Amino acid sequence: MNQPSPAIVAQNAVQRLPRWALLLLCTAYMVPGFVGRTPWRGADMTALGYMLELAQGHTPWMAPLLGGMPPETDGLLPYWLGAWAMGLLSPALPMEQAARIPFVLLLVLTLVATWYGIYALARNPGAQPVAFAFGGEAQPADYARAMADGGLLALLACLGLAQPSHETTSYLVQLCCTALVFHGLAAAPLQGASAGATLAAGSVGLVLSGAPALAVLYPLGAAVLSLVCADAHEADDNTSRATRPWPVLALAVALVAALLAWWLDMWRWRLAWPQDQDKEWLALARLLAWFTWPAWPLALWTLWRWRRHILHRRPQRHLLLPLWFVLISLVTTAATQPADRALLLSLPALAALAAFALPTLRRSMAALIDWFTLLFFSISAIAIWVIWLSTQTGVPAKPAANVAKLARGFVPEFSLAALAIALAATLAWCALVAWRAGRHRSAIWKSLVLPAAGATLCWLLLMSLWLPMLDYARSDAPQMRAVARLAGEPACMHMHGLDRNQIAALQWHGKLRLMPLQADASCGWLVLAPPDPAPAPNAPAPLPAPDLSGWTLRHTVDRPTGRNDVLELYQRDAQRE
């Protein structure tokens, strides 16, 4: 016996979200962060360092090295993409902008694949709303389109998506490939060959970007779920018999992914379960709460309202498939580092679960989401404006004083273009709030418009008004340029104890060629990173202290926003004679 659907949706509730508005929102979300930003310290800067080494021919393509060290991740596809783009697009574009072009396209593909994946799930018979006795229920295609619009809005609204999706790292490649696999598995019963091609491309991409286990687990779990789920093609006139062997296709893709990872010798286990039962698990809980907001409360509501369809003898795949993706990501979040980047891969499937909450939301809950979103993002936008005005005018004085204290040496910059963009975005937010306050109760996606637009507004304001301040605080440029300037901008410099990020930043910002410290040292300067007095539990052992006889400490250069991040600059004694 089939369980009645909890979705009761009339045709007027699936009115089309204007395509121009959706495209404008996605553009306003994607472009800031890719344009005009300097590489930030961490994975973003390190990845750019490997790309630059490949593009300049300083290291082999199959085994790239940066300062003699291989990448921390096994997947080389992100570095290849950036290096190829540098070779093709420079000098027409600056090197860092050229490297970002493939990743802009990857983010676009992530959003598109998520939309079509949710659309395919919503076309399943078990996902359709209740048929009315006298007609007037939502038509299948219109309903699926409205659900996909809502799911895409839920993805854009997730707070944790903003920064990782705008970095040139393997994590964005893995996010895109996860979305492709999700779409391929969701659409396989309906589209057959094209969905299979998407599934295969996503799985191969996951292997080449350093996530072979996910490339195997995603399709393998989906194939197993097909044995217990209700028939996805039953009562669907658009499904042909040729598409029905899709579980076999999923198994074949999983097998090919496993063999490819074995051939490339990419099977590595880097499990790191939290050791501190209180502190680390509590930190993970906080990460889950803010990183996936507001999708996770809606996903939980979906699981509750559709619980009979999940616990039924023949559960519905439009619920179990995204739930499988989310569970895999939760396990990898708890078992690997960095946890936030592992959690990033859950967002497309979590957005799908959030979308299926929309047909079951009560009016009071929708109003609560609207009011909370309005207050949260409005207050955040006002805070961004107040701090920017303080740094520009000195009024009020307290925020500017705090900025000067936290970012020593920062000189505020004024940009008329940034101000115009920020003003336009703020006015658009005010207009959207006025629209939402009107009588627009029928659209099923209405409850996620303000969360998606609010997240986009704050990200755009940060990447326009605050961009000079964030570049100064989040990049290594001030420290590395100071090192090069104090040494007289030499052609080369020896190094010892630097990590990958510091090597990449010093070569990029300092325009230096770094060489290991050896007995036959030929460069007149040495940059040394002293060992951390309180290293992290899983940090690699520091290198043995070098023999500094014949070298004299000349300068100690710290990072303006991190005084514990110190570099020591030595000069060879022979240079003074």
Helices and strands as residue ranges (DSSP letters): G 11-14, H 19-30, H 43-55, H 77-89, H 95-122, G 125-127, H 140-157, G 159-161, G 164-166, H 170-191, H 193-208, H 212-228, G 241-243, H 246-263, H 279-291, H 295-305, H 307-310, H 317-335, H 339-344, H 347-355, G 358-360, H 363-393, H 397-406, H 416-437, G 446-448, H 449-462, H 467-474, H 477-486, E 492-496, H 500-509, E 513-516, E 525-528, E 551-559, E 562-572, G 573-576
